[in-house]
Amino acid sequence: MARTRPEDIAPLWRRACEAAIAFRHDVPNRAASPQDDYAASLRAFSAPLPGSGSDPGDVLGDLVRLADPGLMTPTGPRFFGWVIGGSHPAGVAADWLTSAWGQNAGNHEASPAASAAETVAAGWLLELLDLPRESSLGFVTGATMANFTALAAARGAVLRAVGWDVESDGLFGAPPVTVLIGEEAHATAYAALQLLGLGRDRVVRLPADDQGRIVTDPALEALAAARTPAIVILQAGQLNTGAFDDFAALVPAAHETGAWVHVDGAFGLWARASGRTRALTEGVDAADSWAVDGHKWLQTPYDCGYVIVRDREAHERAMTIAASYLPASAAGDRDPSHVVPELSRRARGFATWAMIRTLGRDGIEEMVDRHCACARLVADRLRAEPGIEVLGDVGLNQVLVRFGAELDADEGDRVTRETVARVRSDGVCFVGGSSWRGREAMRFSVIGVETDEVEASRSAESVVTAYRKTVGTS
């Protein structure tokens, strides 16, 4: 294969840049749902294994042509299907440079700049979220790996407290670890327990109320009866409702039993960045570890999450990757390879650093407040329509909705499913379908950087219109 000539790079990258700009420019005018579903996209991409190489410019053109009909619009102002940030242009620009620079963020020597950006951004994140400044922070792919990493540290710490070194000796013969978790916890917390050998089903499930938050009194009783070693998993921002567990009561009670408390705060932990929503998180800073996403409310591009652990030593014991050929950091310095499961990895600190610099504390607070106001606006409009039921409070950015409130349960499920499908096919906005308490629901998640009250209002009207068409009242 011939060496790439420097003069060939610019035309190729310029073409990629132009295609990216054209896509983002057109997003507000695109239908919210993709034109092609998975089956159609698979047919478009399917081809025999290439026997010989092709011109990179031609390959890039084919990629744009084949992918475009199957692209979703989470970067647009009317995407509410999942809790997905909008990939702010500043973060994308930094991420482009990250790819072009080709840095490995595994240690200081591999990329001093990447390590330095992470160290500074980590300090900023702890200040923004007002979590213990002595905590260690790792840059991971997202909340799934953040939960995994934090719970690995928790597993090691609680077993070490009873005389077992799980990092050296594994789980064979180890004392059993009791895990207490809310019955409405996110699937990624259960996935982390599965990966860590703690088991998805071998847990004590704590009852949740109609908002998905752990019911405090039964939880306190379960904590008092729990056998040690123990880990308690709480939630900041329930996926469907945005609800928060009672940290002020549950965290101290868990600590009284010697349990480690981990908080899955993928998006809800960002409530601490605003004076209007901070009270929802009262007591969360007393926990032992936290998971939070950058590619949600910080609007970084994808592949960016943060694991935060108060006990630096427990964190590093669980994650340190060491070998004779790997350079050691200076004593007291943050070592990137000691806080995440990966050695070779993307330099996620650059985009995080760029987004915090771009938005600043005030900009992040404004965005959280704006999205919460948009959620309330949507909820108020939907409540005003006969037959539409907003399920519970709207304390953050999530609106959970059921259609056909006057119908029997099965018919309401049908109407809800059909309304969600119609909203998507109409193309004004994209909403999520969900199951809540055994029944169908629509989830409206407000978190895109481009979303404002005008777009939220337009989207709410499109939902009402779709519902009226579904029940034949339009």
N, C-alpha and C positions, 0 to 999 in steps of 0.2 A: 504494500500500500504506500502510495507516495506521501511524502510529508506535506502537511497543510501549509500553504504559502501565506504569509501575513496579509498579502494583498487580497486573498480570497475570503478572509474572515469578515471584513466590513460589509460586503454586499450580502452575505448570508445572514449576518446578524441584523442588518438593516431591514432585510425582508421580514425576519421574525418580529422585529420591533413594529414595523408597519402593520403586520397582521394583528398583533396584540392591540395596538392603538385602535385599529378599525373595529375589532370586536368590542372593546370597552366603550367606544364612541357609540356603537349601535345598541348596546345593552338596554338603555331605556326604551327603545322602540321595538325590541324583540318580544315575542310571546314569552311569558314567564316559564312555560314548560318547554322542554326540548321538542323539536319537530320529529325526531326519530327516537324510538324506544331502544332498549338494549338489543332486541332481535334484529332490528333494522341496522343498528350501528355495527353489529357483529357481521352481518352480511356485507356491509360496505368495506370493512377492514379485512375480511377474510381473503387470503391469497396464499399460493404456494410459498414455501421457504425460498427466499431469493438465492439464486445460485451465484450471482455476481453483484458487485456494488453498484450504486447509482449516484448520480450527481446530487450533492447535499441540497442544492436549491430546489431540484425537482422533488426530492423526498419531502422537504419542508412544505412545498406547495400541495403535495398530495395529503400530507398530514392535516393541513388547514381545511382542505376540501372535504376530506372524509370525516373529520371530527365535528365540524361546525354544526351539522343538523342534530347532533346528539349532545350538544353542550347545554348544561343547565345555566341559570342566571343568578347565582348567589351574590354576584357582585352588583346586582341591580337594586333599585329602590323598592321593589315589590316582591321580594323573596322572603317567605315566612315559613318555609317547609320544615326546617330544622334549625337548631341554634348554631348557625354558621355565619361567621363574620364575612365582611365584604372585600377582603384583600385590598386594603387602602393603597392607592397608587404609590405613595411614598415607600410603603413596605415592599411592594412589588419591585420597585426600582432597586431597592437595597438587595432584594432577593435575586434579581437578575445579576447584579454585581457579584453576589455570593457564588452563583453558578459559574460566572465567567472567571472569577478568581480561583475557583477550584480548590479551596482550602479545606484541610482536614482539621476539625476542631477538637481532635482527641487529646492534645496536650500543648503545652506552651511552646515547645520547640517546633512542632509541626506547623504552627501558625501563631506567632506571638500576638498579632492583631486580633485574630478571632478570639483568643483566650482573654485578651484585655477587654474587648467589647462585651463579652459575656460577664466578666467580673463587674464591670461598671453597671451594665444593665440589670444584673442580679440585685445590686444594691438599690437601684432605682425601684425595682419591682417590690422589694420588701418595704420600701418607704411608701409607695403608692397604695399597697394593700395593708399597710400598717401592721405587719406581722413582726415577730421578734427579730431584731436586727442581727442577732447572733446565729440565726438559722443559715443552713447551707441551701443552695438552690441549684438544681440541675435543669438543663435545657433538653427536653425530650420531644418525641413526635406529637404528643397530645395528651389529653387527660387519661387515656387508657394506660399508657406507659408511665404517666405520673402516679396514678394509683398503684400500679405494679411496683414501682420503685419505692414509694413511701411504705407500702405494706411489706416489702422485703426488709426494709429497715425496722419496721415494727416487729415483724416475726423474729428477727435476730435479737432485738432488744428484750422482748418479753421472755424469750427462751434463755437468754444469757442471765436474766435475773433469777432463774431457777436452776442455774448451773449447767446449761446446755449451749454449746457453741455450734449453732446450725450452719454457719458459714464454712466451718471445717468438717463437721461430722454429718451434715445433712439431717434429714427428718427421720431416717430409720432409727427407731428406738427412742425418739425424742418425746418428751412429755406432750400430751395433746394441748393444742392452743384453742381456746374458746373464742369464737368470733361472733360478736353481736352486731346486727345490721338491720336497718329498716326494711320492711317488706316492700316498700316502693323505691328502694335504692336503684341507682342506674346500673344497667347491665355490665358496664365496664368494671365496676367494683367487684361484681361476681366473677367476671373474666379474670381479674387479677388474682383473686383467691384460687381460681382453678389453676392458673399458671404457676402459682407458688406452692402448690401441693397442699393447700389448706381446704380445698374443696368448695364447690358452689353450694352444695346442699347440706354440708356438715356445719351448719351455722345456727345460731339462735336468731330467728326472725322476730323483730320487734314490731308490734302492731302500729299502723299508721292511720291518721284521721282522713277526712274526706278531701284534704288538700295534699295528702302524701307525706306530711310531716310525722315524725315519730311521736306517738302519744306518750307524754312525759311520765305519768305515774306508773303505768305498767313497765315502762323502760327502767325506771328507778328500781322497781322490784326485781326485775331481771338482772340488773347490774349487781344488786346486793346478793343475789343467789348465784352469780356466775363463778365458775371455778377459774383459778389462775393457772397458767398465764392466759391473759385475755387481751383481745383487740376490739375496740369499738369503732364502727364506721358510721359517721354522721354525714349529713348532706346540706350544702349551701346552694339552694336553687334546684328544686325538684323538676325533672325534665318536662313534665306536663303542666305543672301549675306554678313553678317558680318558688315554691314554699321552702322555708328554712326550718331546720330542726332547732330545738330549744337548747342552744349551746350553753347558755348561762346556768342551766340546771344540770344538764347531762355531762358536760365535760368535768366539772368538779366531782360529781358522783362517780364517774368512771375512774378518775385519778385516785379517789379514796380506796378503790379496790386494787390499785396497782396496774390498771389497764392502760394501754396505749390508745390514744384517740386520734383517728385519722379523719379528715374532712375532705370529701369529694366536692370541690367547689368549681367545677369546670367553667361555668359562666357566672354563677351566683356570687363567687368570692369578689368579683369586680364591684359588687354593691358597696364594698368598703371604700371605693374611690369617690363616692358621692355623699355629701352631707345629708341628702334627702333619703337615701336608702341604707345608710350605714347602720342604723338601729336594727335592721333585719339580721345583722350578723353579730349582735351583742354576745360577747363571750367566746367567739370563735378563735380569737388570738391566743386563748389558753390551751388550745389543742397541741398535739405533738407533731403533726404533719398535715400537709395540705396539697391538693392537686388543683391546678387551674390552667386554662388554655390561653395562649396568645392569639390563636386564630379564631377566637370568638370576639370578646369585647375590645381587645387591643387592636383588632383588624389586621394582624400580620397575615401574610400568605400562609397557606397550609403547611403542615409539618412543623408545628411550633406549640409546645406546651411546657409547663414548668412544674417541677416537683420541689416542694419546700419542706425541710425537715429541721426541727428545732435542735435535735441531738446530732451534731455534726459527726461525732465519732460513730454513732450507730448507722448513719447514712453511708459513711465511707466504708465501714466494715462490710456492709451489704453489697456495695457496688464496685469497690476498687478492683481495677484490672492492672496487674503489675507483671512485668517481665524484664529480663536482663537488658533487652535491647531498647526498652522504653525509657526515655529520660524522666527523671524525677523532678518535681517542682521544688522550689526553695521552701524551707520550713515555714509554715504559716500561710503560704500562698494557696489560693484555691486551685485545685487540680481538676481539670474537666473530666479526666478519665476515672475519677473516684466518686462521681455522683450520678452517673447514668449507666444504663446497661450496655451502651455502644462504645466502641473504641474509634473506629472510623465512622465519621458522621458529618452531617451538614453543619455549617457554621451558622446556627440559628440566632446567635447573638447579634449579628449585624442588623437583621430586619427588626428585631426587638428594640435595639438601640435607636434605630432610625424612627420607629413609630413613636416611641416615648418622646424623642426630641421633637418630632413633628407635631404631635398633639399637645404635649405638656400635661401637667396635672389638670389644668382648667379644661382643656379640650376633652380629656377622657371623662371628666365629671359631666360636662355638657352633653356628651354623647349618651352616657348612661341615663341622664335625666330625660333627654329627648325621647329615647326609645321607651322608657317607662311611661311617659306622657302619651306616646303614640298607642301603646298597649291599652291604656285606660280609654282613650278616644275610641278605639276599635270596639272594646267591650261595651261601652255606653251605646254605640250605634247598634250593635247586634242585640243587646238586651231590649232595645226599643222596638224590635220587630217581633210581632206575635209569632209564637212557635219556635223561636230561637232561645236557647237557654245557655247562659254563661255559667260554667260550673265553678262556683266559688269566687274567691277573692282574686284580684289582679294587683298583687303587691309589687311585682317587678315587671318583666317584659313578656310574660307568657299569658296567652288567653286560650282557655280550653272551652270548647263549644260543643253543644249537642243540638241537633235539629229535630223538629217534629215533637216538641215537648208535650203536646196534647195527645200523642199517639201511644199505643202500647209499645213495650220495650223493643220487640222484634221489628215492628214497623219503623220505629225511630232509628234503629240500627240501619235499616235499608235506606231511609231518607238521608241519614247522615253520610253514608257511603256515597250515595249518588250525588249529594250536594258537593262533597269534596271533589269527586271526579269531574263534576260540571265546572266548578271553579277552575280547576286545572285546564280543562279543555277550552274554556273561554279565553284563557291566556292573559288576563289582566294581572293576576298575581298567582303565586304558587304557595299553597298551604299544605300542612302536614296532616295525614290521617293518623289516628292513634286509638288505642284501646284503654279505657279507663274504668276501673271497677267492673270489668267484664262486659262493658258496653262500648259501642263505637263512638268516637269523638273526633273533632277537628282541633288541631293545635295550630295556633297562630303565634309564631315566635318572632319578635321584633328585635333585630340585632344588626342589620346591615348598615354600614356607614352612610349610605346614600338615602336611607329612609327618613322622611320627615312627616309632619302631620298632614300635609297635602296628599302625599302618596299613601299614607295609612288610611286616610278618609276615603280616597278613591278605591282602595283595596277592600275596605269594609263594605262599601256600596256594591262592589262586584260580588261579594259573598252573599249579600241580601238578595241581589238579582238572581244569582244561581239557585238559592233556596226557593225563591218564588217560582222559578221555572220548574224546579223539581216537584213541587207540590201542586203546580198548576194554578197559581194565583196571579201570575203576571199577565 
